[in-house]
Amino acid sequence: MQFTDFLILASVGVAIVAILSVGFACVFTRLWGKPRRLASARTPADHGLPFEAVSFTSDGVRLRGWFIPSHMPTARGTIIVAHGWSHGATKMLSVARRLREAGFAVLLYDTRGHGASGDDGFISIAKFAEDLIASVDYLEGRPDVDATRIGVVGHSMGGAGAILAASTEPRIRALVSTSAFADPVTVTARALRCLRIPRWPFLWLVCRCWEYWLGTTGDEVAPQNRIADVTVPVLLVHGDTDRLIPASDMRTLYARANAQYAEQWLAQGRRHSDVLSDPEFESRVIAFLGRTLTIPFEPQADYLPPREFST
C-alpha cells in the first residue's frame, strides 16, 4: 500500500469516527434533555389540603398546577414550590403542606415536559427558570396574592433554575434553593462518568449540542455565575451525604453569593431528596421565609446574615 493510500484510508477512518462521535453526542444530548414524565393521580387533597387547579402559559406552553390558600385570613406570603428533574408538583406536596401549616399560601406547578404540563422539546435549566418567572406573572394577577411577598422553594434542578430566575426577577423576594448544582457542565461530566462514557471528546461535543439548542452558553446559565446577581435573601440547603449533587456544589454557590444576602444549611445525614423531610425544616426553611417575607426585607450596609447552619 502506498503512503498516499494510507493517508486516504486514515482520513476516511477519522471522518467516520468524528461523524459517529457527533451523532452519538447529539442523541445523548437529546435523551439528556428529555425528562421522564411520571403520571400521578395524587392531588393536594391526599394531604388534606384545599386547593384550586390552575393553569398558565410559559413561552406559549401550557403549565398546570395547584394554588393552595393559607389557613390564615391574611397569608404570611405566597411560596412558589419548584420540583426537580423528572418529578412534578406531586413530589412536593409534603413541602406544600408544611408551608401552609406555617401560614403561607402555596403555588405548585409542573414544569414543561413534566407531569400534566405541555412539552417543549429539549428541557433545560433555562426553561425551568422561564417557567418559574411565568408562575410569578400568574400570581401577580391574582387578587388574593400580595405580590410584594412572593418567595420560592426550589429543589435540585428547580433550585438551580430558581437561582437563574431570581438573578433577573425582582418580584421574587426570598429564595430557598435545595440540592442545587453549581455548574451544568460539571453535572454533564458526572453523568458521562457514571455511564462510563469517555470525557473526551464527548463532554465537549455534548456541551456544544445543548448550547446550540439553548442558544446560549453553559457559563451563561451556570448558577455559580448568576448567584452573585441575586439581591434578595437566599438560603442554600444541601444534604452532606448527597451522592447525586455533592455538597461541594453548595459551598461553591455560597462562596460566590452576595454575602449581604446568603445563608447556608448543611443538613447532616441527608441525601439528595430527603433533605426536604429533615426535622429541622421548620426551624430553618420556614423560619427563614417568615423573617424575610413577613416583614419587608431592607438590608443595611452593615447587615450580614448568619453564614453557617448545620444540624
C-alpha positions in Angstrom: 0.0 0.0 0.0 1.4 3.4 -1.0 1.7 6.2 1.6 -1.0 8.3 -0.2 -3.4 5.3 0.0 -2.7 5.0 3.7 -3.4 8.7 4.2 -6.7 8.4 2.4 -7.8 5.4 4.4 -6.7 7.1 7.7 -8.6 10.3 6.7 -11.7 8.3 5.9 -11.4 6.5 9.3 -11.0 9.7 11.2 -14.0 11.2 9.4 -16.2 8.2 10.2 -15.1 8.3 13.9 -15.8 12.0 14.0 -19.3 11.6 12.4 -20.2 8.8 14.8 -19.0 10.7 17.8 -21.0 13.8 16.8 -24.1 11.6 16.1 -23.7 9.9 19.5 -23.3 13.2 21.3 -26.4 14.6 19.6 -28.5 11.6 20.5 -27.2 11.5 24.1 -27.9 15.2 24.5 -31.5 14.8 23.2 -32.0 12.0 25.8 -30.2 14.0 28.5 -32.7 16.9 27.9 -35.8 14.7 27.9 -37.1 14.1 31.4 -39.2 11.1 32.3 -42.9 12.1 32.5 -44.3 10.5 35.7 -48.0 10.3 35.8 -49.7 10.6 39.2 -53.3 10.8 40.3 -52.4 12.4 43.6 -53.7 15.9 44.5 -53.3 18.2 47.5 -56.5 16.6 48.8 -54.5 13.5 49.5 -52.6 15.6 52.1 -55.8 17.1 53.5 -55.2 20.4 51.7 -57.8 22.7 50.0 -56.7 23.7 46.5 -57.6 25.3 43.2 -56.5 23.7 40.0 -54.7 26.4 37.9 -53.0 26.8 34.6 -51.0 29.5 32.9 -48.6 29.7 29.9 -44.8 30.0 29.7 -43.4 30.9 26.3 -46.6 29.6 24.8 -46.5 26.2 26.7 -49.4 25.4 29.0 -48.4 24.7 32.6 -50.7 23.1 35.1 -50.6 23.1 38.9 -52.4 23.9 42.1 -52.9 27.0 44.2 -53.2 26.2 47.9 -54.6 29.1 50.1 -53.2 29.9 53.5 -55.2 28.8 56.5 -54.8 32.3 57.9 -57.1 35.2 57.0 -54.1 37.0 55.6 -51.3 34.8 54.3 -47.7 35.4 55.6 -46.7 35.3 51.9 -47.0 33.1 48.9 -44.4 30.5 48.2 -43.8 29.0 44.7 -42.6 25.4 45.0 -40.5 24.2 42.1 -39.8 20.5 41.7 -36.7 18.7 40.4 -35.9 16.8 37.2 -38.2 14.0 36.1 -40.6 14.7 39.0 -43.5 17.0 39.3 -45.7 19.0 41.6 -47.0 15.9 43.4 -43.4 15.2 44.6 -43.5 18.5 46.6 -46.9 18.1 48.2 -45.4 17.3 51.7 -43.4 20.6 51.4 -46.6 22.5 50.5 -48.4 21.1 53.5 -45.7 22.2 55.9 -45.6 25.7 54.3 -49.4 26.0 54.6 -49.4 24.9 58.2 -47.0 27.8 58.8 -49.4 30.3 57.3 -48.2 30.6 53.7 -50.2 30.2 50.5 -48.5 27.9 48.0 -48.3 27.5 44.3 -47.1 24.2 42.8 -46.9 23.5 39.1 -45.4 21.0 36.7 -42.5 22.5 34.7 -42.9 22.0 31.0 -42.1 18.5 29.9 -43.2 17.2 33.3 -46.4 15.9 34.8 -49.6 17.4 33.3 -47.9 20.3 31.6 -47.2 20.7 27.9 -44.0 19.7 26.2 -41.4 21.9 24.5 -38.6 19.7 23.1 -35.2 19.9 24.8 -35.8 20.8 28.5 -33.1 22.9 30.2 -32.3 24.9 33.3 -33.2 28.0 31.4 -36.7 26.7 30.7 -37.0 25.8 34.4 -36.2 29.5 35.1 -38.6 30.8 32.5 -41.4 28.7 33.9 -40.7 30.0 37.4 -40.9 33.6 36.2 -44.2 32.7 34.4 -45.6 31.5 37.7 -44.7 34.9 39.3 -46.6 36.5 36.4 -49.6 34.3 37.2 -49.5 35.1 40.9 -49.2 38.8 40.3 -52.6 38.7 38.5 -54.4 37.1 41.5 -56.3 39.5 43.7 -55.7 37.2 46.7 -51.9 37.3 46.5 -49.7 40.1 47.9 -47.2 40.4 45.0 -44.7 42.0 47.4 -44.4 38.8 49.4 -43.6 36.1 46.9 -40.9 33.5 47.8 -39.6 30.4 46.1 -38.6 27.0 47.3 -36.8 25.1 44.5 -35.4 21.7 44.7 -32.5 20.2 42.6 -33.0 21.4 39.0 -35.8 23.5 40.4 -33.4 25.1 42.8 -30.8 25.7 40.2 -33.4 27.3 37.9 -34.7 29.4 40.8 -31.3 30.9 41.2 -31.3 31.9 37.5 -34.8 33.3 37.8 -34.0 35.3 41.0 -30.9 36.8 39.4 -33.1 38.7 37.0 -36.6 38.7 38.5 -37.1 41.4 41.3 -40.6 40.2 42.2 -39.0 37.1 43.9 -38.4 38.4 47.4 -36.9 35.4 49.0 -35.3 32.2 47.7 -34.7 28.7 49.2 -32.6 26.5 46.9 -32.2 22.9 48.0 -29.8 20.3 46.5 -29.0 22.6 43.5 -26.0 22.1 41.3 -23.4 24.9 40.6 -22.5 24.2 37.0 -24.3 22.3 34.3 -21.1 21.3 32.6 -19.9 19.6 35.7 -23.2 17.8 36.1 -22.9 16.6 32.5 -19.3 15.3 33.2 -20.6 13.4 36.2 -23.3 11.8 34.1 -20.8 10.7 31.5 -18.5 9.3 34.2 -21.4 7.3 35.7 -22.3 5.9 32.3 -18.6 5.1 31.6 -18.6 7.3 28.6 -15.1 8.9 27.9 -15.0 12.5 28.9 -13.0 13.4 25.8 -14.3 14.2 23.2 -17.9 13.6 24.4 -18.1 16.2 27.1 -17.1 19.0 24.7 -19.4 17.6 22.0 -22.4 17.2 24.3 -22.0 20.7 25.7 -21.8 22.2 22.2 -25.0 20.4 21.3 -27.1 21.6 24.2 -25.6 25.1 23.9 -26.7 25.1 20.2 -30.2 24.1 21.2 -30.3 26.6 24.1 -29.0 29.4 22.1 -26.6 30.4 24.9 -23.5 29.1 26.7 -23.1 26.9 29.7 -21.4 29.7 31.5 -24.4 32.0 31.0 -26.8 29.6 32.7 -24.5 28.2 35.4 -26.0 29.1 38.8 -22.4 29.7 40.1 -22.1 32.5 37.7 -25.5 34.0 38.4 -25.9 33.8 42.1 -24.0 37.0 42.8 -26.8 38.8 40.9 -29.4 37.6 43.4 -30.0 40.6 45.6 -32.7 39.1 47.9 -32.3 36.8 50.8 -31.2 33.3 49.7 -30.9 30.2 51.8 -28.9 27.3 50.3 -29.7 23.9 51.6 -27.9 20.6 51.0 -27.5 17.1 52.5 -24.0 16.2 53.5 -24.4 12.7 52.1 -25.9 13.7 48.7 -24.3 11.4 46.1 -26.1 12.9 43.1 -25.1 16.5 43.6 -22.3 16.7 46.2 -22.4 19.3 49.0 -19.3 20.9 47.4 -21.7 22.5 44.9 -23.5 24.3 47.7 -20.2 25.5 49.0 -19.3 26.8 45.5 -22.6 28.6 45.3 -22.3 30.0 48.8 -18.8 31.3 48.1 -20.0 33.2 45.0 -23.2 34.5 46.5 -23.6 38.1 47.7 -22.6 37.9 51.4 -25.2 40.5 52.3 -28.0 38.1 51.4 -26.8 34.5 51.6 -27.2 31.8 54.2 -26.5 28.1 54.1 -27.6 25.0 55.9 -25.7 21.7 55.5 -28.1 19.0 56.8 -26.2 16.2 58.4 -27.0 12.6 57.3 -29.3 13.8 54.5 -29.2 12.8 50.8 -30.4 14.5 47.7 -34.2 14.3 48.2 -34.7 13.5 51.8 -33.2 16.9 52.9 -36.8 18.2 52.3 -38.1 15.9 55.1 -35.4 16.9 57.6 -37.0 17.7 61.1 -35.1 21.0 61.1 -37.1 22.1 58.0 -39.4 24.3 60.1 -36.7 25.9 62.2 -34.5 26.5 59.1 -36.6 27.0 56.0 -39.9 28.2 57.4 -38.1 30.5 59.9 -36.1 31.9 57.0 -39.1 32.6 54.9 -41.0 34.0 57.8 -38.4 36.6 58.7 -37.7 37.6 55.1 -41.3 37.8 53.7 -43.5 38.6 56.7 -41.5 41.8 57.3 -40.3 43.6 54.1 -36.6 42.9 53.8 -34.4 46.0 53.7 -30.7 45.0 54.1 -28.5 47.6 55.6 -24.9 48.2 54.5 -23.6 46.7 57.7 -26.0 43.8 57.8 -24.6 40.2 57.5 -26.9 37.2 57.7 -26.0 34.0 59.6 -23.4 32.4 57.3 -23.3 28.8 58.5 -26.0 26.4 59.7 -25.7 22.7 60.3 -27.8 20.2 62.2 
